[in-house]
Amino acid sequence: MGIDIRALCAGACTMREVCLESDICDNKAAISSALIFEQMAQKITILDTFIFSPNLALLGAWYRQLVGESLGKKENLSGKIVEIGITPTVSIGTTDLHSVAQLYLGGPRDIFTQFITIRSESTKLHVPTGFIPEQFAFLENKSITLVKKAIFDGVAHAFTREQRPFIILELPEINSYYIGQFLMLKMCEIIYLAHLLEINPFDQPAVELYKKETHRLLNT
């Protein structure tokens, strides 16, 4: 498939060392898990991963499953009924700015957003000259990369002005090494968060419920 597995694993290994740091100030996974935990304590019920790169859309889908299956639990480690979890959603920039920005900036304050951006995502594409309305002439000949960065910066400023909680996670570029780092960071983050919530992140008993019911229906 053209994926550099060695680079993927190398990135994961370097991030694992960071996520095992005993000093929380140097432990990125511990910091992000603590931030999410604090938001949950403030009645935040939705965790939105807003990815400003369509090329990483499936990475958002992977994280959504990780959060849903690891944290959505009926019982805690003591067997007490807690029915805990946070609803993971995925948004893709810039496309979803047209569909959900109004909700995120004007709707209920029940969303914690983690923006994922790419530091170096260069492209040779530029806004053409002579083909856009006069009121947007200031865009002519500007690179698409520059326009996308300006859009994201505008979004971040709007979230700040409206006091909507968010964090920014920046990947230096899109390659196997940094994707490996991201995967390891998020897996460790969820393990730490599950510890704070006093639940087991390594089982999915509720998933088995619908599988058993489906099996029963197909065998009647």
C-alpha positions as CSV (number, residue, x, y, z in Angstrom):
1,M,0.0,0.0,0.0
2,G,3.1,2.3,0.0
3,I,3.1,2.9,3.7
4,D,6.5,3.0,5.4
5,I,5.8,0.7,8.4
6,R,9.3,1.1,9.9
7,A,8.8,4.8,10.0
8,L,5.3,4.4,11.4
9,C,6.7,2.2,14.3
10,A,9.7,4.5,14.8
11,G,7.3,7.5,15.3
12,A,5.2,5.5,17.7
13,C,8.3,4.4,19.7
14,T,9.5,8.0,20.1
15,M,6.1,9.2,21.2
16,R,5.8,6.3,23.7
17,E,8.8,7.6,25.5
18,V,7.2,11.0,25.7
19,C,4.0,9.5,27.0
20,L,5.8,7.6,29.8
21,E,7.4,10.8,31.2
22,S,6.9,11.0,34.9
23,D,6.8,14.8,34.9
24,I,3.3,15.6,33.6
25,C,4.6,18.9,32.2
26,D,6.6,16.9,29.6
27,N,3.9,14.2,29.1
28,K,1.7,15.2,26.2
29,A,-0.7,12.3,26.6
30,A,-1.2,13.1,30.3
31,I,-1.8,16.7,29.6
32,S,-4.4,16.1,26.9
33,S,-6.2,13.5,29.0
34,A,-6.3,15.9,31.9
35,L,-7.7,18.6,29.7
36,I,-10.5,16.3,28.4
37,F,-11.2,15.1,31.9
38,E,-11.6,18.7,33.1
39,Q,-14.0,19.5,30.3
40,M,-16.1,16.4,31.1
41,A,-16.3,17.6,34.7
42,Q,-17.7,20.9,33.3
43,K,-20.5,19.0,31.6
44,I,-18.9,18.9,28.2
45,T,-20.5,15.9,26.4
46,I,-19.0,16.1,22.9
47,L,-15.3,15.8,21.8
48,D,-14.9,17.1,18.3
49,T,-11.8,16.4,16.3
50,F,-11.6,19.1,13.7
51,I,-9.0,18.1,11.1
52,F,-7.9,20.8,8.7
53,S,-6.7,18.4,6.1
54,P,-9.1,16.2,4.1
55,N,-6.2,13.7,3.6
56,L,-6.5,12.8,7.3
57,A,-10.2,12.2,7.4
58,L,-9.8,8.5,8.2
59,L,-7.5,9.4,11.0
60,G,-10.4,11.2,12.6
61,A,-12.6,8.1,12.1
62,W,-10.0,6.0,13.8
63,Y,-9.9,8.3,16.8
64,R,-13.7,8.4,17.0
65,Q,-13.8,4.6,17.4
66,L,-11.0,4.7,19.9
67,V,-12.8,7.2,22.1
68,G,-16.3,5.6,21.7
69,E,-15.2,2.0,22.4
70,S,-12.7,2.8,25.1
71,L,-14.6,5.3,27.2
72,G,-18.3,4.6,26.7
73,K,-18.8,2.3,29.7
74,K,-21.8,1.4,31.8
75,E,-19.8,0.3,34.9
76,N,-16.7,1.6,36.5
77,L,-13.9,-0.6,37.9
78,S,-15.8,-1.1,41.1
79,G,-18.9,-2.4,39.3
80,K,-20.9,0.7,40.0
81,I,-23.3,1.9,37.3
82,V,-21.9,5.1,35.9
83,E,-22.9,5.2,32.2
84,I,-20.0,7.4,31.4
85,G,-18.3,8.6,28.2
86,I,-17.9,11.5,25.8
87,T,-19.4,11.6,22.3
88,P,-16.7,11.7,19.7
89,T,-17.4,13.6,16.4
90,V,-15.2,14.5,13.5
91,S,-15.2,17.6,11.4
92,I,-13.1,18.3,8.3
93,G,-11.8,21.7,7.4
94,T,-12.4,23.7,5.5
95,T,-15.5,21.9,4.2
96,D,-17.4,21.6,7.5
97,L,-17.0,25.2,8.3
98,H,-20.0,25.7,6.1
99,S,-22.1,23.0,7.8
100,V,-21.3,23.2,11.5
101,A,-19.4,26.4,12.3
102,Q,-22.7,28.1,13.2
103,L,-23.5,25.4,15.7
104,Y,-20.0,25.2,17.2
105,L,-19.8,29.0,17.7
106,G,-23.4,29.8,18.4
107,G,-25.0,26.7,19.8
108,P,-24.8,24.8,23.1
109,R,-21.6,25.0,25.1
110,D,-21.2,21.3,25.2
111,I,-18.3,20.8,22.8
112,F,-14.6,20.5,23.4
113,T,-12.7,20.9,20.1
114,Q,-9.3,19.6,19.3
115,F,-8.0,21.1,16.0
116,I,-5.5,19.1,14.0
117,T,-3.4,21.1,11.6
118,I,-0.4,20.4,9.4
119,R,2.6,22.8,9.6
120,S,4.0,22.0,6.2
121,E,1.4,21.1,3.6
122,S,2.7,23.0,0.7
123,T,1.0,23.1,-2.7
124,K,1.8,24.7,-6.0
125,L,-1.9,25.8,-6.4
126,H,-2.6,29.5,-6.4
127,V,-5.8,31.5,-6.6
128,P,-6.0,32.4,-10.4
129,T,-6.2,36.0,-11.6
130,G,-9.0,37.4,-13.6
131,F,-11.6,34.7,-12.6
132,I,-13.0,35.9,-9.3
133,P,-15.3,38.8,-8.3
134,E,-13.7,42.2,-7.8
135,Q,-14.5,42.3,-4.1
136,F,-12.3,39.3,-3.6
137,A,-9.4,40.5,-5.8
138,F,-7.2,40.5,-2.7
139,L,-7.1,36.7,-3.0
140,E,-5.6,36.7,-6.5
141,N,-2.3,34.8,-6.9
142,K,-2.2,33.9,-3.2
143,S,-1.2,30.2,-2.5
144,I,-4.0,27.9,-1.4
145,T,-1.8,27.0,1.6
146,L,-1.7,30.6,2.7
147,V,-5.5,30.9,2.3
148,K,-6.1,27.7,4.3
149,K,-3.8,28.9,7.1
150,A,-5.6,32.3,7.2
151,I,-9.0,30.5,7.5
152,F,-7.8,28.3,10.3
153,D,-6.3,31.3,12.2
154,G,-9.6,33.0,11.7
155,V,-11.5,30.0,13.2
156,A,-9.1,29.9,16.2
157,H,-9.6,33.6,16.9
158,A,-13.4,33.2,16.6
159,F,-13.3,30.3,19.1
160,T,-11.2,32.3,21.4
161,R,-13.5,35.4,21.2
162,E,-16.6,33.3,21.9
163,Q,-14.8,31.5,24.7
164,R,-15.3,28.0,23.2
165,P,-12.8,25.5,24.7
166,F,-10.3,24.1,22.2
167,I,-6.7,22.8,21.8
168,I,-4.5,22.7,18.8
169,L,-2.4,19.7,17.8
170,E,0.0,20.4,15.0
171,L,1.7,17.7,12.9
172,P,4.9,18.9,11.2
173,E,3.9,17.2,8.0
174,I,1.9,14.2,6.7
175,N,4.1,11.1,6.7
176,S,4.3,7.7,8.3
177,Y,6.6,8.8,11.1
178,Y,4.3,11.6,12.4
179,I,1.2,9.5,11.9
180,G,2.8,6.9,14.1
181,Q,3.5,9.5,16.7
182,F,-0.2,10.7,16.6
183,L,-1.5,7.2,17.0
184,M,0.6,6.4,20.0
185,L,-0.2,9.8,21.6
186,K,-3.9,9.2,21.3
187,M,-3.8,5.6,22.6
188,C,-1.8,6.7,25.6
189,E,-4.1,9.7,26.1
190,I,-7.2,7.4,26.3
191,I,-5.5,5.0,28.7
192,Y,-4.7,7.9,31.1
193,L,-8.2,9.4,30.6
194,A,-9.8,6.0,31.5
195,H,-7.7,5.9,34.6
196,L,-9.0,9.3,35.6
197,L,-12.6,8.1,34.9
198,E,-11.9,4.8,36.8
199,I,-13.1,2.6,33.9
200,N,-11.5,-0.2,31.9
201,P,-10.6,1.1,28.4
202,F,-9.7,-2.4,27.1
203,D,-13.1,-4.0,26.9
204,Q,-16.3,-3.4,24.9
205,P,-19.1,-5.4,26.5
206,A,-21.9,-3.3,25.1
207,V,-20.7,-4.0,21.5
208,E,-21.2,-7.7,22.2
209,L,-24.8,-7.1,23.2
210,Y,-25.9,-6.2,19.6
211,K,-23.7,-8.9,18.1
212,K,-25.5,-11.5,20.3
213,E,-28.9,-10.1,19.4
214,T,-28.0,-10.1,15.7
215,H,-26.8,-13.7,15.9
216,R,-30.0,-14.7,17.7
217,L,-32.2,-13.0,15.0
218,L,-30.3,-14.6,12.2
219,N,-30.7,-18.1,13.8
220,T,-34.4,-18.0,14.4
